[in-house]
Structure formats: structure tokens, C-alpha cells
Amino acid sequence: MAQRKKRASENVQWTTLKGKFFHTFDEDGYVEYQGQIVDLVGDDIAIVLYFSWLTGSPTYHKAVWVSDIVDEGWALYNTTTAWREACETNLVKTRPKEK
């Protein structure tokens, strides 16, 4: 029997949002934005870095309310591997690529 690979998330503590990668979702439940929470300002504000869908490169920073992260149901990931696998394994819905 194949041995199940231990997920990296089991080794990472969830004591802070700082450093977590994310996906946000549109009203239809498809991934809208992707990025990383790079810093926290107090307990209320997160500084996030958004990444381009086309190149994967960082695009811009934005301050967001931590309550919006929770209320809007952002998907959070401990590692870039888990973040990428969410799209590759259809854990999150992505819009079909246009031809």
C-alpha cells in the first residue's frame, strides 16, 4: 500500500496570518485574486501582496481589513505548494482558460 505523503500544512503553525498565501473568490465562487499576506498592522489590518495570473509576478500591495478576509471566506494556505495544488487539484474553482 502506498504511504500517504505528509502535508506541509501539518508542520506549520496557524498563530498568525502573516506569510499565508491566499485565494479570494468572486460572487460565482471562482478564484478572483491570489497573493500573500506579507504583514499585519495591529490586529485589524493585513498588508497583502497580489500576484499576476499571467506571469505569477507580484503586482501591488493593498491594506485590507482582517475581518474582510474572514467574512469573504478567503482560502488560506501555509505554503506555495499547497496554494498551487489548490488550483491544480480543483480544490478551488478557476475559470476555464480562454482559447
Secondary structure, DSSP 8 states (H G I E B T S, - for coil): -------GGGGS--S-STT-EEEEE-TTSBEEEEEEEEEEETTTEEEEEEE-TTT--EEEEEEEEHHHHHHTT-EEESSHHHHHHHHHTTSSB------
